[in-house]
Amino acid sequence: MNILALNWNDLKNPFGGGAEVHLEELLRRLVSYGHRVTLFCSGWPGCLPEENVAGVRIIRRGSRMTFNLIAPRYLRRLVRENRFDILIEDINKIPFYTPLYLNITTLVVIPHLFATTVFHEINFIIGMYIYLFEKPLIYAYRGKRYNVISESTADDIAARGVPREDISIIHCGIDRVVYSHDPSVIKYEQPTILYLGRIKKYKSIQHLLVAFKRVKTKLPSARLMIVGDGDYLPALKALARSLDIAGDVEFPGYVTPDNKVERMRRAHVSVLPSLKEGWGLTNIEANSVGTAVVAANSPGLRDSVRDGVTGYLYEYGNTDELAEKLLIILKDENLRRKLEQGGMVWAEKFNWDTAARKFEALLFEVVGSRA
């Protein structure tokens, strides 16, 4: 097939995240299967306007702030000049509403929709713009097929009116070579809690800081690592100071992939306290290297954690329950090791090769049904 993919960012973009990992892991494998793939996305200052990455032709135009405005003109030209069999439209921010100006077989990929979650992240005016821009999505894409990465997102778009028969679920994979268990690596000497990911307000890392304050009262030797970068980092550092726990909280910022895996292996527990996610890939990565997880019982996250088997879920925003779950794992070594074993077994179910073959089969099905 000759495939056109559309996403806000690509993995080289400084704003790239989990959605970009998901899409490009699949696209690169599609290339290895013999398909031609073009990815159209936004650019950033100093980027190459076009390059080939792992066989994927990447075309960058516009910027983060203008991409949805300039995309229709460029997409019409791309579709006119190339005989694409299918468009993969990845909607992880504002929809591009391609059915309004393109006549092409389309598969809509949705990691998760923002809905009212957007108001937890940015100011009301911009939040309302995104919220209202997302509202007509189901009507504009009626008749299209959807692919999602979790049961939670499937339930979400079904509740909005998408027929269940038009929704397919393909879970994310992980790089099992990178995220492997190494029995020679020992845990940190001090009981260590890890958050690893983008530092955004909706990730609710502030709840983890409040819970950690309570953990310290019962386990004074505990420490917390908040690994990653983002615009909410100054606020978290200020909160740590106000809670008088700054001396026990490390903010290393962005770390190399090797350092990320080392921290993940050596931590006693990994935490994801987000309000909403598409899946919760970090939970699976942590499980794969042999670390138990605690996550909010939020859409997406609840799908990536087997409560009591790979870690624990807690009521979103309930910092007392979060502290309780952390203490259970940190103070009971036998239980922790049992959760680690359960997590490694669970993580074995997820790999990108399996996901990509399922995705390829779905593309053939969609192209065939629209022929």
C-alpha positions as a printed Julia matrix, in Angstrom:
371×3 Matrix{Float64}:
   0.0     0.0    0.0
   0.93    3.64  -0.41
   0.1     5.17   2.96
  -0.25    8.78   4.06
  -0.14    9.45   7.81
  -1.11   12.72   9.47
  -0.07   13.71  12.97
   0.57   16.96  14.81
   4.22   16.09  15.58
   6.84   13.53  14.7
   9.21   11.91  17.18
  12.02   14.4   16.51
   9.76   17.31  17.44
  10.55   18.67  20.94
   6.83   18.34  21.7
   6.68   14.7   20.62
   5.4    12.21  23.18
   3.64    8.91  23.59
   1.28    9.41  20.65
   4.26    9.92  18.35
   6.02    6.83  19.72
   2.88    4.79  19.07
   2.36    5.98  15.5
   5.97    5.84  14.34
   6.66    2.4   15.81
   3.82    1.18  13.6
   4.79    3.21  10.54
   8.41    2.02  10.58
   7.3    -1.59  10.69
   4.85   -1.0    7.85
   7.81    0.18   5.78
   9.72   -2.99   6.68
   6.72   -5.02   5.44
   7.07   -3.41   2.01
   4.61   -0.51   2.19
   5.4     3.09   1.22
   4.73    5.55   4.06
   4.64    9.36   4.1
   4.12   11.22   7.39
   2.9    14.82   7.21
   3.34   16.84  10.41
   4.26   20.24  11.84
   7.76   21.66  12.04
   9.78   23.63  14.57
  12.6    26.2   14.35
  15.67   24.65  12.75
  14.03   21.4   11.63
  14.49   19.84   8.22
  11.42   20.45   6.05
  11.72   16.91   4.72
  13.76   13.83   5.59
  13.67   10.05   5.58
  13.66    8.38   8.99
  13.8     4.57   9.11
  12.23    4.45   5.66
   9.38    6.83   6.5
   9.27    9.97   4.37
   8.57   12.82   6.77
   7.26   16.16   5.47
   7.13   19.06   7.93
   5.25   22.28   7.3
   4.09   25.16   9.47
   4.53   25.22  13.23
   2.84   23.95  16.36
   0.6    27.03  16.4
  -0.3    27.1   12.69
  -0.28   23.49  11.53
  -4.02   22.82  11.64
  -4.58   26.02   9.63
  -2.1    25.31   6.84
  -2.57   21.51   6.72
  -5.61   21.45   4.33
  -3.76   23.23   1.51
  -0.72   20.94   1.68
  -2.79   17.79   2.17
  -4.9    18.48  -0.91
  -1.72   18.84  -2.96
  -0.18   15.67  -1.49
  -3.29   13.61  -2.2
  -3.58   15.06  -5.71
   0.07   14.32  -6.61
   0.31   10.85  -5.04
  -1.87    7.79  -5.4
  -2.32    7.05  -1.7
  -4.4     4.02  -0.8
  -5.28    5.23   2.69
  -4.9     8.13   5.09
  -4.09    7.42   8.75
  -5.26   10.48  10.68
  -3.9    10.49  14.21
  -6.09   12.7   16.41
  -4.34   13.43  19.68
  -5.03   17.14  19.86
  -7.28   19.22  17.59
  -8.87   17.16  14.78
  -7.88   18.1   11.24
 -11.38   17.37   9.85
  -9.95   15.89   6.65
 -13.3    14.45   5.42
 -14.4    18.01   4.76
 -11.75   18.58   2.07
 -10.21   15.2    1.13
 -11.76   12.29  -0.76
  -9.62    9.42   0.49
 -10.12    6.19   2.43
  -9.34    7.07   6.04
  -8.56    5.29   9.28
  -8.94    7.54  12.32
  -6.46    6.76  15.11
  -7.32    8.16  18.54
  -5.01    7.66  21.56
  -7.56    9.59  23.66
  -9.79   12.64  23.42
  -9.39   15.65  25.69
 -13.01   16.65  26.34
 -13.12   18.62  29.62
  -9.64   17.37  30.58
  -8.19   20.23  28.57
  -9.33   22.74  31.21
  -7.01   21.09  33.75
  -4.01   21.94  31.56
  -4.4    25.38  29.98
  -6.32   28.63  30.42
 -10.06   28.78  29.86
  -9.98   30.66  26.53
  -7.57   28.29  24.75
  -9.18   25.35  26.51
 -12.61   26.35  25.22
 -11.19   26.66  21.7
  -9.87   23.07  21.83
 -13.02   21.77  23.55
 -15.36   23.3   20.96
 -13.11   22.27  18.07
 -13.34   18.65  19.24
 -17.14   18.62  19.61
 -18.14   18.07  15.91
 -15.62   15.23  15.49
 -18.08   12.33  15.45
 -20.4    14.02  12.98
 -17.58   15.07  10.62
 -16.01   11.6   10.56
 -19.25    9.61  10.35
 -18.82    6.4    8.42
 -15.07    6.24   9.06
 -13.29    3.41  10.89
 -11.57    4.12  14.19
  -8.57    2.53  15.85
  -7.88    3.13  19.55
  -5.26    1.89  22.0
  -7.39    1.11  25.03
 -10.82   -0.08  26.1
 -11.36    3.25  27.87
 -10.98    5.24  24.66
 -13.24    2.78  22.83
 -15.92    3.33  25.48
 -15.43    7.1   25.23
 -15.97    7.4   21.49
 -18.77    4.81  21.53
 -20.56    6.94  24.12
 -20.2     9.88  21.73
 -22.03    7.98  18.98
 -19.46    5.93  17.04
 -20.87    2.46  16.27
 -19.0    -0.29  18.11
 -18.47   -2.2   14.87
 -16.44    0.76  13.55
 -14.02    0.69  16.51
 -10.98   -1.58  16.74
  -8.61   -1.82  19.7
  -4.89   -2.51  19.23
  -2.81   -2.12  22.36
   0.58   -0.43  22.28
   3.73   -2.51  22.31
   7.08   -1.92  23.96
  10.68   -2.35  22.86
  11.47   -5.56  24.72
  15.19   -5.23  24.04
  15.36   -1.82  25.71
  12.84   -2.52  28.47
  14.22   -5.85  29.62
  14.59   -7.24  33.11
  18.19   -7.48  34.32
  18.4    -9.59  37.52
  21.89   -8.27  38.21
  20.52   -4.75  38.76
  19.55   -4.17  42.39
  17.05   -1.7   43.75
  18.18    1.59  45.31
  19.3     1.4   48.95
  16.55    3.82  49.99
  12.87    3.08  49.23
  12.47    4.97  45.96
   9.34    6.17  44.15
   9.59    7.14  40.48
   7.51    9.33  38.2
   8.74    9.31  34.61
   7.11   11.29  31.83
   6.24   14.75  30.62
   5.78   17.35  33.32
   2.31   18.68  32.56
  -0.41   19.87  34.91
  -2.97   17.25  33.8
  -0.46   14.52  34.7
  -1.36   15.46  38.32
   2.17   14.99  39.68
   1.2    17.48  42.38
  -0.94   14.7   43.9
   2.14   12.49  44.1
   4.07   15.18  45.98
   1.28   15.55  48.54
   1.08   11.76  48.94
   4.87   11.53  49.29
   4.7    13.98  52.2
   2.42   11.45  53.95
   4.68    8.54  53.0
   7.6    10.31  54.67
   5.78   10.39  58.0
   5.61    6.58  58.03
   8.81    5.85  56.1
  11.35    8.66  56.67
  13.99    7.05  54.44
  11.79    7.2   51.33
  12.74    9.39  48.4
  11.03   10.49  45.19
  12.39   11.0   41.66
  10.35   13.09  39.21
  12.04   12.49  35.86
  11.16   14.48  32.77
  10.71   18.0   31.51
   7.77   20.27  30.86
   6.17   23.62  31.61
   4.75   22.54  34.98
   8.18   21.79  36.45
   8.67   25.16  38.24
   5.29   24.8   39.97
   6.17   21.3   41.19
   9.52   22.45  42.55
   7.77   25.28  44.39
   5.22   22.83  45.82
   8.0    20.52  47.03
   9.58   23.46  48.86
   6.28   24.49  50.41
   5.68   20.92  51.62
   9.19   20.88  53.11
  10.16   17.75  51.14
  12.46   19.33  48.55
  15.51   17.65  50.07
  14.02   14.22  49.37
  12.72   14.91  45.86
  15.01   14.77  42.83
  14.14   16.66  39.64
  16.78   15.55  37.11
  14.83   16.86  34.1
  15.28   15.09  30.78
  17.55   12.03  31.01
  19.08    9.77  28.35
  17.23    6.59  27.38
  19.84    4.44  29.15
  19.52    6.51  32.33
  15.74    6.3   32.09
  15.82    2.5   32.0
  18.35    2.32  34.84
  16.16    4.48  37.08
  13.12    2.44  36.14
  14.87   -0.83  37.0
  16.24    0.41  40.32
  13.11    2.17  41.59
  10.88    0.25  44.02
   7.67    1.55  42.47
   6.67    3.65  39.44
   3.68    6.01  39.67
   1.32    7.51  37.07
  -1.22    9.84  38.71
  -2.75   11.32  35.5
  -6.34   12.43  35.09
  -6.57   10.73  31.68
  -4.28    8.86  29.3
  -4.66    6.94  26.09
  -3.06    3.83  27.57
  -0.28    4.25  30.14
   2.75    2.95  28.28
   5.11    3.72  31.16
   3.21    1.22  33.32
   4.0    -1.58  30.86
   7.61   -0.45  30.46
   8.11   -0.43  34.24
   6.52   -3.86  34.57
   8.74   -5.18  31.8
  11.96   -4.17  33.59
  10.72   -5.64  36.88
   9.15   -2.72  38.74
   5.69   -2.59  40.31
   3.36    0.3   39.46
   0.74    2.45  41.13
  -1.62    4.43  38.9
  -4.78    6.48  39.16
  -7.95    4.59  38.25
  -8.33    6.89  35.25
  -9.3     6.23  31.62
  -6.4     4.52  29.88
  -4.35    3.91  33.0
  -6.86    1.41  34.38
  -6.42   -0.6   31.17
  -2.64   -0.92  31.55
  -2.62   -2.05  35.21
  -3.9    -5.33  36.63
  -4.91   -4.22  40.1
  -3.27   -6.38  42.76
  -1.28   -8.34  40.15
   1.08   -5.87  38.45
   0.6    -3.04  40.94
  -2.28   -1.03  42.35
  -4.93    1.4   41.18
  -6.22    4.18  43.43
  -9.05    6.68  43.17
  -7.85    9.64  41.11
  -7.02   12.6   43.33
  -7.23   10.6   46.57
  -3.77   11.35  47.93
  -4.4     9.4   51.13
  -5.13    6.23  49.16
  -2.12    6.88  46.91
   0.14    7.17  49.97
  -1.37    3.99  51.4
  -0.71    2.0   48.21
   2.86    3.26  48.04
   3.54    2.32  51.67
   2.14   -1.19  51.14
   4.62   -1.8   48.33
   7.58   -0.07  49.96
   7.22   -1.8   53.33
   6.41   -5.36  52.21
   9.29   -6.78  50.17
   7.6   -10.14  49.56
   4.49   -8.45  48.19
   6.6    -6.13  46.06
   8.46   -9.06  44.51
   5.15  -10.8   43.81
   3.88   -7.69  41.99
   7.15   -7.46  40.06
   6.77  -11.04  38.85
   3.14  -10.44  37.92
   4.16   -7.31  36.03
   6.81   -9.08  33.98
   4.34  -11.78  32.95
   1.76   -9.12  32.0
   4.29   -7.08  29.99
   5.17  -10.1   27.85
   1.79   -9.72  26.15
   2.76   -6.41  24.53
   5.18   -5.94  21.64
   5.3    -3.65  18.65
   5.67   -6.41  16.07
   2.35   -7.97  17.07
   0.69   -4.54  17.2
   2.04   -3.62  13.76
   0.83   -6.86  12.13
  -2.63   -6.3   13.58
  -2.53   -2.7   12.37
  -1.47   -3.8    8.87
  -4.36   -6.28   8.74
  -6.74   -3.5    9.8
  -5.44   -1.22   7.04
  -5.97   -3.93   4.42
  -9.49   -4.46   5.78
 -10.35   -0.76   5.62
  -8.89   -0.33   2.13
 -10.73   -3.45   0.93
 -14.04   -2.38   2.41
 -13.84    1.03   0.72
 -12.68   -0.24  -2.68
